[in-house]
């Protein structure tokens, strides 16, 4: 059983190490084999990789689509150490991604990296709310 992919006009996807762009009409493809496939919505570009978790996702994506994933392992492990040092609470997410990589499950590693991005966003939102709360408290003390 192959993978059925429906593409909108102009939609792109990665097939192995190739970028494929659909033409001007909706298309349905049946893809069989073990070649890595990423839909446009799942592709991370270097410009989009503007946070530590997104850079990890990009490294995993590069492993997933590479003929030799080991070429990207060093980059991944450097990024992994950096994010754990900055946010130790991200450790369980990093363990999930790393275990998938070590087991050769790069598609699952990519999905776990997406969870890491969501967790990172949650941390940033929490930190931002905390900063705003502190500012609000300071303002309250000044007016009292």
Secondary structure, DSSP 8 states (H G I E B T S, - for coil): --EEEEE-TT-EEEETTEEEE--SS-EEEEE-SS--EEEGGG---TTT--SHHHHHHHHHHHHHH-SSGGGGHHHHHHHHHHHHHH-GGGHHHHHHHHHHHHTT-HHHHHHHHHHHHHHHHHHHHHHHHHHHHHHHHHHHHHH-
